[in-house]
Amino acid sequence: MENILYLGGPNIASEIYNKEYANARICGADKWRKPLAKFLRQPHFIVWDNSDLVTHEVMGGLKNVYAIGAGMVAALTNESATSKSVYFAHCTSEMIFITHLLAEGPEKLAGPLLADTYVTLLKGRNAWYGQMLAKGELSPDMGDSISGKGMIQGVSAVEAFFELLSHSSLNVLHPEEHKPVAPVELCPILKTLYKILISREHSSSEAILQALRDENQNDPRERIEIAQSHAFYMPSLLGQP
């Protein structure tokens, strides 16, 4: 952990290159992050530093997961602002729910971390990938390394988070069925993305819209309340001592 650093923030790499004003955070041990933050800082690229490596890594992975779904929704609904807003409400509630399991300080999700999610959903390579899948211009069989775009990080992240949150040792009480279930059962968007991208149980991206329609009428707030009402944090999941 002493030699791991995370750099990320509410920005798009090509726009940083074009000197558009941007922010970022570098996270890790004091001895590295503070001098590197100073070294990287430019008039148009402000770099803060933070010690909370785990929360930023978890959110850095989750934003790519849900950006793929955001791209699908945008393409399938002809850029409907309402549909994209519904998706944002549900996906951020899942991200908060998951982060309560994996990060010690999930209350830190506001500000730059939420902004990083927002910009990735708006205009990242993972959102682009989701759009291309929904339009039929790409397929999961083509892999996650796309010429001209590079690695689509969200694909492997979908598989990793799904497998992690399927573990029976993490069971939580289902709010409707009142029985223990793996946390992934309370994350319909993550489950659907897994079925589209990894297990291929769904042959069409249209399944993502069904996940949003939520026939049980569960308010996304309920998922957040479940996370906040339990002693959720399980550091052993990420190999912490």
C-alpha positions, 0 to 999 in steps of 0.5 A: 500500500505504501507504494501504490498511487491513484490519480483520477478526477472529474476530467477527460484525458483529451480535454486535459491535453487541450488545456481545458481547466481540470481537477484531479486527485492523487491518493496514496502515502504522504511521502509520494503523493504530496511531492507528486501533486506539486510536480503534476500541478499546472495552471489548467490542471489542479491536483489535490492530494488525499490519503484515502486510496481505497475509496478512490480505487473502488469508485474509480472502478465503479464509475467505469462499470456504470458508464457502460450502462449510461452509454447504453441508456443514452443510445437506446432512448435517443439521449432522453434526459429523463431516462438518463436521470433515472439511470443516474439515480439508480446507478449512484445508489448502487455505487453508494451501496457497494462502497459501504462494503469496500471503503471505510469512509463512504461518506466521502463520495460527494464532491470530486468523486461524484463529479468524476462519475458524472464526467465519465457517464457523460463522455468517457470511453466506457460510455462510448463503448456502451453506446456502440453496443446498444447501436449494434456497432460493437459486440461483446465478442469483440473483446474489451480492447478497441482500436483507437480507444484502448482498453475498456476498463469497465468490462473487466470491472463488471466481472470483478465487482459481480464476483466479489458481491456474489460471495455468500459471506456478505449476505444482507437481508433483502428488504422485500423478501426478508431473507439473506441474499448476496449484495449483488441481488440488490444491484440490478444494474450491475447484474444486468451488465454482467449478463450482457457483457460477461455471461451473455445471458442477455443478447441485447442491450435493451435489458438495461432498460428493463433493469431501470423499470423496477417493477417492485417500485423500490426507491433508490434511497432504500438501497442507500438506507440499507447500506447506512443502517448496517455495519457494512464495511468489510476490509477483508474483501480487499485484502486489508489486514 
